[in-house]
Amino acid sequence: MAVDRKTQKIIGSSRYRWHAPPRSELEIGWTFLARSNWGGIYNQEMKYLMLTHAFQYVDAVIFLVGATNLRSGKALEKIGSTLTNRRESTTLHGKVIEHVIYQISK
């Protein structure tokens, strides 16, 4: 959960998902921020804190992004993430959703 220090209001959330061996990686995802907090430092700071913690345990962190979600892709590139050739599909409410995978290595 992300809380604005000044107002003490919840402004968003993010979480980890463990990807067991053989890859030494985990996923940071399901991130959302209140629209009023888009474009500021909040996403970068939240990811920085999560990455710092994650790299104590894994060699790489991945981010799954909807293939058409350009805003999230650009936000990840701003924090040093690289688009990989990996793809993943999930099904939500009977609809297949394609994801691209970004990665940051230790």
N, C-alpha and C positions, 0 to 999 in steps of 0.2 A: 504494500500500500504506500502511496506517495502522499505526503502531507505538506502543505504550504506552511513553512515555519512561522511566517508572519500572522497568518489568519487561523492556523491550526485546522484548516478545512482539508478534507480528502480531495485531491486533485487527479488521482489516477492510481494505476496498479500495474504490476508486471510480475512474472514468476519464472522459475527455472523448470526445466524438464530434463531429467537425467537420461543420457544415451549410454547405455552400458557398454563395456568392452565388446569388440576389440578396439573401437575408437575411444580415445581419451577426450571426449567432448561432452558438452551439455548445451541445451538450448535455452536461450532467454527469449521469452515470448509472451503472447497474450497481453501485450502492453497497450494501455490506453491512457490518455490524458484528457482532461476537460478541455474543450475547444479554446477556452480563454487562456490556456497555458501552452498552446501550440506555438512553435517558432521561437521559443525562448530557450533558456538554459535547462529547463526541467528534464527533458528527455535525455540530454547529454549527461547530466549529473546522475540521474537514476541509472543509466547504463554504465557509467564509469564506476559507481559503487558496486553494482552487480558483477561487472567484469573483474574488478579487483578481488572480490571475494571468490569468484569462480576459478580464477587462475591459481589459486592456492591448491586446487584439486585436479584440474584438467589442463590439457595443452591447447585446446581450441574451444571457442564458443561459436555456436551457429544461431542464425535467426531465420525462421521461415516467414516469407512475405508473399502475400497473394501476388500472382504473376502480373496483375494489372495495377498493383498498388505502388505507383511511382513515388508518392509522397514519402512512404515508409522507406523505400529503397534509398532515396536521396538522404533521408535522415540517418540511415545506417552508414552510408558513405561518408557523411560528415564526421562520424566518430571513428573512422578508419577501417570499416568493414569492407570486404571485397566480395563481389558477386562470384559464386562458384558455378561450375557446370552441373551441379547436383540439382535435382528436382524432386518434389514429393507431391502426391495427390492425396487429398482427404475427401471424405463424403460427409456432407452436412445437410440434413433434412432431404436426403435423396439427390442432392446436387453435388457433382464432383468439382472440387476447387483445386486448382493448380497453384503450387507454391514454388518460388525460386528460393535458393538457400544462399545466404550471405555468411561470411566467416571472418572471425578475428582470431589470430593465433597468438599464443603466449609470447 
